[in-house]
């Protein structure tokens, strides 16, 4: 058990270091590529409104796009990324941002049902244990609340699936995985029992990314 815990800690630290390295150039490299997905995710989150947690907030590139009528908390594993986010909040006077904190998506330090919406943009394929993170998203959102995810969907089989599997040792060092098919989301939701898929929409570029919306069972 101790060896496994140490190995998991090393994995988490590896992701944090990878994204610390991305911090100086992240907006330049990924800003335009993911712009459409960010806008759609924010629009979906604001339909539910209220208090929103953005997991994997990174440099805070999405924060100015939210309406000032919502309340935002942003978390990320990379303190280097969050330095950029804090600077953005300060420079732009984003008063609707309650807090920016270093936090592991797999171990969110919030009470059950603390948020109306959880937004996770291009995060699920970056964490070491995606299903644990998904479970945490469900835990911290209120009954009847929503989880809004933008994510890359890998292929279940075929040539593309083979290539994605082969690239995993490389992409893992960069902070994300290529091999993550839709079937894993299906299996997670089926085994969880407390969530319902309400939307699945393909996103650019090339439809390899998708917007997913889940609703937590129950009423607030």
N, C-alpha and C positions, 0 to 999 in steps of 0.2 A: 504493500500500500504506500509506504513512504517513497519507494522508488518511482511509482506511478505519479505521485503528487509532485515530485521533483521534476519529472519529465514534463508534466503538464505545465508547471511553472516556466520551464525553459521554453516551451512552445509559445506561451503567452508573451514572454520577454522577447522572443524572436520576432513576433508580429509587431510589438511596440517599437523595436529597433528598426525594423523595415520601414515603418511609417514615419519614424523620426527622420530617416534618410529622405523620404519623399517630401517632407514638409516644405523645403524651400521652393520646390518646383511643381507641387501638386496642382495648384490652380491653373498653372500654365499648361500642363500636360493633359489634365482631365477636365478642366473647366468647361470647355466647349463640347467635348464628347458627351458628357453626362448632363448637359444643360436642360435638354428636353425632359429627361427622366426626373430631374430635381423639381422642375416646375410642376409636373403632373403629380408627383408625390406630395408636394406641399399643398396643391389644390385639393387633393383627396383628404389630407389631414385636416385642412381648415373647414371642410364640410362638417366634420365631427366637432371641431372647435374645442375651446376650453384650454386645458393644460396639456402641453405636448412635450414628450421626451424624444429628442433626436439622439439615437445611439450611433456612434461613429460620426460625430459631427465634424471631425477633422479640423480643417482650417476655418470652419465657420462660413464657408462659401455660400451656403444656402440660407443663413440666418437673415440677411437683409430682405429676402424674398417673402418671408412670412408677414402676414398682416400684423399691425401693432395691437390688434384686438385679442390676440392669443397670448398665452404665457408659455415661455420656452425654457427648457433645461437641456443643455447639451453635454454629452459625455463621450470620451474617447480614450483608448488605451495609450495613445501617443501624446506625451506632454509637449513634444516639439510641435505637433500639429495644433494643440490647444493654445500654445503661445500666439500663434497666428489668429486663432479664433478670438482670444481675449483682446488682442489688438484691434481686430475688426469691430468687436462690440463697443470698445471704448471710442474708437475714431468715428464711428457712424452713429454713436449715441443710441444704441439699440436697447431701449428701456424695457422692451417686452421680454428680454432675455433675463431670466431669474438667476441662472447659475451656469457655470462652465466647470466641469470637474473631470479629473482623471478617473476612469472606471473601466473595469473589465465587463464586456457585454455578457459574459457567462455568469457573472456574480454581481448583479446590479444592487447597489446599496440603497434601495428604496422600499418602502412598505408596499404591501399588496394593494393593488387598485389605486395607486397614487396618481395615475395619469388618465386622461381621456383618450389619448392617442399615443402610440409609440411609432416613430418613424425610423427606419433603418435603411439608409441609402448605400448600396454597394458594400454592405458590411458582412452579410451572412456567409459569403464565400471567403471571407478573410479570417474569421475566428477559427481557432483550433477545433472546437466542437460545436458545429452549427446548431444542432438540435438543443443543446443546453441553452444557447443564446435565445432560440425561439421560445423555449419554455419560460425563460425569464421575461421576455416581452409580454407573454400572456399573463404572467403573474402580476406585473406592475401596472397593467392597464385595468381599468375598472370594468365590471360586468356591463356588457353592451358597448364597450369601447372598441376601437379599431387598432389594428397593426398594419402599417403601410410599409411595404418592402419594395425597394428596387434592387434587382439582382440579376446576375448573369446565370442563365440556365444552360448547363452542358447537355450533351447528347447522351441518351441512354445506351446507344449502340452504334454500330457502323464505323466508317472511316473517321468521322469527326470525333466520335467517342474514343477511338483508339489513340488519335493524336492528342486529345485533351489529357488522357491518362498518361501518355508519355511525357507531356510537358510539366506534369505536376512537380517533379523535383526542382525544376527551375522556377516556376511561378510561385511555389511555396516560399522560396527564399525572398521573393519580391513582395510577399505579404498577401497573396491571394491564391485561390485554387481555380484551376480551369475545369476540373472534373466535379461537377455538382449538378446532376440531372434533376428534372422535374419530379421524378419518382421519389426522390428523398423528401421533398415537400409533401407529396401525397402520403407517404408512409408516416411522416411526423404528424400530420393533421389527423389521419385515421387513428393513430395510436393515442393522441392527446385527448380527444373527445370533448374538448371545451371550446373549440374554435370552428368557424365556418368560413370557407372561401367565398367571398362575395364578388371578387373581380380578379381576372388575370388578363393582362393586356401586354402585347409585344411592344417593345421600345426600340428606337434606333440606338446604335447603328446595326443594321442587318438583322434585326429581330432576335439577336442572341441575348438581349436583356429583356426583362419583363417587370411590369408593375403588378404586385400582388397585394390584395387587401383581404385581411381576415377580420372577422368580428368575433369577439369573446362572448360566450353564451351568458345569458342572464340580463337583468335590467339593473340600471344604476339605482 
